[in-house]
Amino acid sequence: MTTIAGPVLQTWLDEHNEELVAFRRHLHSHPEPSGQEHETTSLLMERLDVAGLEPRVLACGTGVICDIGDSEGPMIALRGDIDALEMDDEKDVLYRSQVPGVAHACGHDVHTSVVLGTGLYLSHLAERLPGRVRLIFQPAEERVPGGALEVIADDGLHGVDTILGLHCDPKLDVGKLGFRAGAITSAADMAEITLTGPGGHTARPELTVDLVRLAATIATELPGAVARELGEVGPIKLVFGALQTGEAANVIPTHALLRASVRTPSMAAWHDLPAAFERAVASLIAGTIAEAKTNYIHGVPPAINSAKVTALAQKAVGLELSEGAITRAEHSWGGDDFAWYLRTTPGTFIRLGTHDPSAGDDRRDLHVGHFDVDERAIGVGVRVLTATIERCFKG
């Protein structure tokens, strides 16, 4: 196989960097929330069509799939998520979001631009590829259980041998890449508990069930109770984000509602969590006259990176950039629906450094209104994906 990365790729990036940055800035100023990425989809379809490719829109109405090359060799898929978050953009920049209440505060505009740039570069080399490359521009990553399931339902993984993805990481300087075999993200579930009791007067709590106290007990003790029910299958992080009950200071309420997020890097724990959660709640209300109804909602599983593909990607980055560009990614307690792809297809999810070293310690975290990136990360991302594709083709 003729080399597709290295100097020839850098020359192409020097010529097309301004276009990719402009594309990213357009997406950033015109963000669209999950399931509503119509303009983004049209823009991608138009640009890929101009490149002589044959993209198609997903059956769900947003998102794009596009294959490059027609060799009978292996197929490698690249995923870029295209949706934005429903929150305000608080930056003072020319490309600030023009859509109130919607912002690319998670870097999906960067992911999309990187995958597009990789695809545009490879479109000129399609006849030299010993296999095929599939571009997956996925909608609705931010909506549980994730647009990855729409891609899979639309045969987006059909014929795919390996899948690659990357995610902006403001903890890493631009030019640095984070790798981790095994669980790199966590399962992200939601759970709801509805408590009911007869209510009563706060002067006589012994005659009824003190629902506020019981709700507080559940909020503080349930994480440990669920962990004990799970045993040794893996760590969890159960955190309540909402507790609603009562209004009057002298009235014991009849209803309470608690909502929590539940996270784990363990696939075994993820499978066992619904039953363990229900048993733990039952143990905490035992001996009271309260009743509890639980609703456990699986979100996304943990993203489990293939050790083999991760090693190939690290090797590629070492050769394309330098060994100094490689760092070990920390496990994240956050979730990403890239995990759905990794359940059936070997691949790796790479952390892409986006912090400008000249900004000092002002690291703009994900999901905050002032999030932004060092746009040199776009070119780095194209180099990483292209070099990894080449390494995966070589095996």
N, C-alpha and C positions, 0 to 999 in steps of 0.2 A: 504494500500500500504506500503510495506517495504521501509524504508528510503534508498534513493540512493545517497544522498549527505552526508556531514559530514565526520567523521573520515575515513570511507571506501574509500571515494573519495580521501581524502588527501593521504592515503596510496598508492593508484594507481598513483597519480600525483608524489609522491616521486620516484616511480619506473620508470615513463615514461617521466619525465620532460626533461631529456637530449634529448630524441628522438624528442619531440615537438620543442625544441629550435633548434635542428639540422635541422628539417624540415623547420622551419621558415627561418633559415639562408640560406638554399639551395634555397628557393623561392626568398629570397632577392638578392642573387647573380646571379639568373637566371630569372630576371623579363621579363614579356611578356606584350605588350600593348593590348589594348581593341580589342577583336575579334581574337587575335592571341595566345591565351593561350593554345597552343597544348601540350607543355611539362608539364605544370602545370596540365592540365586535365589528361594526361597519368599517372602522378605521383600519383594523387588522386585515380584514378581508380585502380591502382596497390595496393596501401596501403589498400583501402577499401576491395578489393578482398581478400587480405591476411587475413583480419580480419573476413572473412567468410560472408561478406555482398554481396549484389547484386546491385552495382551501375550501372547507365546508363548515357551515354553522351547525352547532349541536342541535339536536331535536328539541331541546328545552327552549330554544330561541336566542340564547346568548352563549358566547364561547365559540372557539374555533379549533378545528383540527386540520393539520396540513402535513402531508408526507413529502419527503425529499428523497429522490433516488428511486431506482426500480430494481436494484440488485436483489438476488435471492438470498443474500447474506442476512445476518442478524439485524433486528430492528431495535434502535435505541430511542426512547422517548424523552423529551424535555418538557417539563411542566412550568408554566408561568401563570400565576393567578391574577385575575384582572379586576376584581371588585375592590371597592373602597369601604371605609368605615363610616358609620353614621355618627359623626361628631364634627365639631368646628375645627377649621384650619386657623391657627392663631399666629402664623408666621407673617412677617412683613417682607415678602419677596414678590417679584413680578409674576411668578407662576403660582401664586397662592390660589387655593380653590375658589372658583367663581360660583360654586353651588353651596348655598347655606346649609349647614348641618351635615355635609358629606366631605370627607377628606381622605387622601391617601397617606394615612399616618402609620401604615405598617409596611410600606415599601413595595406594595404590589406593582406600582408603576415601574419601579426599577426591575423587578423580576420579569415583567412583561417585555420591557425594552431589551433586557439581556437575551431572553429567548428569541425575540424577533431578530435582534442583531445576529445571533448565531445562525438562525435560519436563513437570513439574507446572505450571509457570507457563504454558507454551505450550498445555497442554490446555484452558485457559480461553479461548484465542484461536484455536482450530483453524479456525473458520469464516472468520477474517480472514487466514489465511495464504495467500499466492499460490502455495504449493507444499506439500510435505510434509516433515516432519522424522522421521527414524528414530533411535530410541534403541537403541544397541547396548551391552548390558552383557556384556562379553566375559570368558569364563573363561580360565584357564591362560596368562596373559601370561608368567609366570615360567618356564614349562616349554618348552624348545626342542622343535620349532620354533615353538611359540606357538599359543594358542587362536584367533588371528585366522584360521587356516586352517580351523578348525571353523566359524566364522561364514561364511566365504566358501563352504565346501562346502554350507552350509545356506541358500544364496541370500541371505545377509545383505547383500550389496552389489547385489543385483538391483534395477535402477532407480535406484540412487544416482548422483547427478551430482557431488556434492562431499562430502568427509568431513573432519570436524574432530575433533581430539583435543588434550588438554592433559596436562601432567605436572608434578607438584610439583618446584620447584627451590629448595632451601634456601639457595642462593647469592644469591637475589634476595629483597629485602624484600617483604612483603605489599603488594599494590597495583602491583607491577611485573610486566610481562610480557615474555618474551623471544621474539623472532621471528628466523627465519633462512630465507631461500630456499635451495633446494638441500639438500645433505646435512646434516641436523641430528643424526642418530645414525649409528652405524657398523654394518656387517655384523658379526655375532658368531658365529664358527664355532669348532669344536673339532677337534683333530687328535691322532692317536695314532701312535706309532712303536714297533714291537716289533723289537728287535735280537736276533739269535742268533749264537752263535759256538761253537767247540769247547771253550772254557774252558781252564784250565791252572793251573800253579803261578806265583805271583807272582815267584818267583826266576828264571823263564825266560819273560818276556812276549814275547821275540822269536820264540818258537816257536809262538805262537798269535796271537790278536787281543785286545788289552787292551780289553775291552768297556766298562769303567768310563771309561777315557780317551776312547774313541770316543763314548760317550754324553755326556760332558762337552763334547767338541768340537762335537757336534751342538747341544747346548743353547746354546752360546755363538755358534756361527757360522751356524746355520740361518737366523735372521732376516735377516741380510745376504744370504745365498745366495738366499733366496726373493725378496727385493727385486730382486736382479740378474736373476733369471729373469723377473720381471714387467716389468722395464724401466720405461717412463714412464707406465704406465696408472694409477698411483695409489699413495699411501703405505699402508703396512701397519704393524700393531703385533702382533708374534708374541712371546708370552711363555709360557714353560714354568711350569706350576704343580705338576708332579709328575715325579719321576725315581726309579724304583725298580729297584735291581739289587744283587745280592750280599748276603752276610751276614758271611763270614769275611774277616779281614784278609789272609790268605795264600792265598786262592783267587780266581783270575780267573773270574768267573761266566760262565754260558752264555747268560743271558737278561738283557735290560734293557728297561724300559718307560718311555717318555716321553709325557707328555700336555701339550698346549698349547692356549691360546686364540689365535685369529687374528682380527684386526679390521681393517676398512678402510672409509673413507667412499666409496670408488669402486665403482660398480656394475660397471665393466669389470674391475677387479681381482678383485672377488668372483667373477665368472664364471671367471676364469683361475686362481684360487688352487689348486684341487685338483691340476691338472696341474703347475703351477709348484712346488708343495710336493713332489710326488713326484720331480720332476727334481732339485730341490735336495738332497733326502736321498740320492738315488743318487750325486750328485757328491761328497758328503762321505764316503761309505763306499767309493768307488772305490779300488781298489788294496789293499783289505783282503780278508780271507776271511770277513768278517761278511756276514750277510744282513739285510735290513730289509724289514719289512712295514708299509705305511702305511695308515691309515684316516682319511680326511678327511671330516668331517661338516659339511655346510652347516647353519647355524643360522637366522639371519634376515638378510635383506639390509639395506643402509643405508636409512634413511628419507629419501626425497628430497621435500622440500616443494615444492609448486607455487609459482612466483614470483607468479602472478596471485592465487591464493587467499591467499597470505601477505600480499600488498599490501592485499587487501580486508580481511583481519583487522586489520592495522595501522591502516587507515583507521577501522575500526569502533571500535577501542580508543581512538584519538585523540579521537573524537567522544563516546564513552560515558564514558570516564574522563578522560584528558588526554594530550596529546602527551608529557608528562613520564613517563607510565606505560610508555612504549615503550622497550625496550632491545634491543640486538642480541644474540641468543643465541650462545653459544660452541658450536662443534661438539663433540659428545660422542663419545668412543671407546666408550661403552656402546651396547648394542643395545636395540631395542624392536620387538615384532612388529607395531606400527602400520605398520611398513614394508611388510608384505604388502598392506595396503589401498592404500597409495600407489603400488604397482606398476601398478595398473589404474585407479585413481580419483584425480583431482586433489584435493588437500587440503593441510592444513597441521597441523603438530604444534607446539603452543605451550607455552612454559615459563611455569608459574604460580608467581609468587613466594610463598613460604610462611614466610619468616623474620620474626620479630617484632623490629622495630627496637629495642625497649626492652631486648632481651636482649643487646645489644652484639654482640660478635664470636662468640658461642656459636652457631655455625651447625651444626645437627644434620644431618649428612650422611645421604644415602640408604643403606639396607642396613646400618644400625648399630642396636644394641639400644635406644638412647636417642632414636631419631628421633621427632620430633613436629612439629606445624605450628601456625602462628597461624591459628586457625579462621576469621578474617575472610576468608581466601583462598577459602572456599566461596562466599560472596556475590560476591566479585570474579569468580570463575570463571563463575558463572551470568550475570553481566552481560556478560562477554567473549563467551561462546558465543551468548547471545541477540542481542547487537549484531552479531556476525559473521554469524549466520544472516540477519538483516535486510539486512545489506550484500550478502551473496551473492545473496539473492532479487532485489535491485535491480540486481545485475550490475556 
